[in-house]
Amino acid sequence: MEIWCGFDTNVESARTRLAETMQRFYGLPYESFERYCPAGRPEHVSEHLAPYLEAGCQTFNLIPIAASVDEAIEGAVQVKQSLLGSA
């Protein structure tokens, strides 16, 4: 499953950054994608993905958006660790 996600300690900042990036990329309003694209702390993203894992999804391809590349990578790593811990 490929999923865009926004990382920030502030949900609104994460959502805004993610929305701007996706709207530029797809040329469509973020609201078209919002329910599929979690934003906030890594824990929030993990919670969003957990039902897919429980339903049998074995691979997640995260497209992380954050204030920096390091923050995006760290957020993705935290999501992976959280999901592996719940598997």
N, C-alpha and C positions, 0 to 999 in steps of 0.2 A: 504494500500500500504506500503510495507516495502522498506525503502530506506537508504542506507549508505550515510553519509555526513561527510565532514571534516570541522572543525571550526578553524579559526585563523584569525587575522586581516590581514595577508598577504595571498593572494590567493595561491601563489605558495607553501608556507609552508604547508597550509592546504591540497592542492592537493598531495604533496609529502608524507605527513604522511598517508593520506587516501590510496594512491596508494600502499605504502609499506604494510599496514595492509591487504588490500584486496588481494594483490598478494600472501601474505603468507597464507591467509585463503583459497583462491580458487585455488591457483596454476596456475593461468592464468594471462596474462598481464592485467594491469589496463585499457588499451585502450578498452578492450572488454566491460567494464562497464562505462567508463568515462561519456558518455552523459546522463546516468541515475543517476549519483552520484555527486551532487553539492559539491563544496568546496569553502570556503572563510568565509566571515562574515555571521552571521545569516540572515541578510537581503537578501543576495544572495541566500541562501538556500530557504528562504520564496518565493522569486521571482520564483525560479525553481518549487516550489510545487503549486503555486497559480493556474496555469491552470488545474491541476488535481482536486483541490478543486472546481473550477468553473464548471468542467465537472461532478461533483457529488461525488467525492471521499470523504468519511466521516471519514476515519481513516487513519492516517499515523503512522507507526511504525518506528521511526528514530533509526538508529544505528550510534550514533555520535562518531566521532574520533577527539580527540584534544590532546593538550600537557598534559592535566591533566584531571582527572575525573570531577573535579569541572568545568573546562572550557567546557567540553562536555555537562554536565548537564545544565549549564547556556545557552549555545548555543541552546540546544533543547527547553528550556523554552522560550527563545526569539522568536524562530520560532513559537511555539505554540501561544504565545501572538499576534504575527503579523498576523498569519492566522485566529485566532479568531476575530481579529479586522477587517479583510476583508471579513468575512463570512456574 
